[in-house]
Amino acid sequence: MTESRETRLKRLHMRSMRRGTKEMDILLMRYSAARLADLTDDQLDAYEALLDENDQDLYQWISGQKPAPEIHAPMISEITQVAANG
């Protein structure tokens, strides 16, 4: 059984809010609220894969302390852009 787009968006938004570190909760919740509904299914797949990464790595990539892996670089760039404008 396939979940509806609405259910998927709610699930991903919830995963964005309940990360484990407050910094990532704030950054990903802000991104989720601003952009999640506009993402294509492929972009949602990429975001979901990103959510499987650990918070310490995500924070280092978003903050520019370490370069993001190529597979996550486009999504990290978007998240960073939203964080800078938020």
C-alpha positions in Angstrom: 0.0 0.0 0.0 1.4 3.4 -1.0 1.0 6.4 1.2 -0.6 9.5 -0.2 1.5 12.6 -0.9 -0.3 14.4 2.0 0.6 11.6 4.4 4.2 11.5 3.1 4.6 15.3 3.6 3.2 15.1 7.1 5.6 12.2 7.9 8.6 14.0 6.5 7.7 17.2 8.3 7.4 15.3 11.6 10.8 13.6 11.0 12.2 17.1 10.4 11.0 18.3 13.7 12.1 15.4 15.9 15.8 14.9 15.0 17.8 14.6 18.2 19.6 17.9 18.3 17.9 21.2 18.7 19.9 22.8 16.0 18.8 20.3 13.4 15.2 20.4 14.7 15.2 24.2 14.0 17.0 24.1 10.6 15.0 21.2 9.2 11.7 22.3 10.6 12.2 25.7 9.0 13.1 24.1 5.6 10.2 21.6 5.8 7.7 24.4 6.5 9.1 26.6 3.7 9.7 24.1 0.9 8.5 20.6 1.5 5.1 21.0 -0.2 6.7 22.3 -3.4 9.2 19.4 -3.8 8.8 16.9 -6.6 8.6 13.2 -5.7 12.3 12.8 -6.7 13.2 15.7 -4.4 11.2 14.2 -1.6 13.1 11.0 -2.1 16.4 12.9 -1.8 15.2 14.7 1.3 14.1 11.5 2.9 17.5 10.0 2.2 19.1 13.0 3.8 17.0 12.6 6.9 18.5 9.1 7.3 21.9 10.8 8.0 23.0 11.6 11.5 22.6 15.0 12.9 26.3 15.7 13.5 27.1 15.2 9.8 24.1 17.2 8.7 25.0 20.1 10.9 28.6 20.1 9.6 27.4 20.0 6.0 24.8 22.8 6.5 27.2 25.0 8.5 29.9 24.5 5.9 32.3 22.9 8.3 32.6 19.9 6.0 31.5 19.5 2.3 28.4 17.5 1.8 28.6 14.3 -0.1 27.8 14.8 -3.8 24.5 12.9 -3.5 23.3 15.3 -0.8 24.9 18.5 -2.0 21.9 20.0 -3.9 19.5 19.4 -0.9 22.1 20.8 1.6 22.4 23.9 -0.6 18.7 24.4 -0.5 18.5 23.9 3.3 21.4 26.3 3.8 19.7 28.9 1.6 16.4 28.7 3.6 18.4 28.8 6.9 20.2 32.0 5.8 17.0 33.7 4.8 15.0 32.6 7.9 
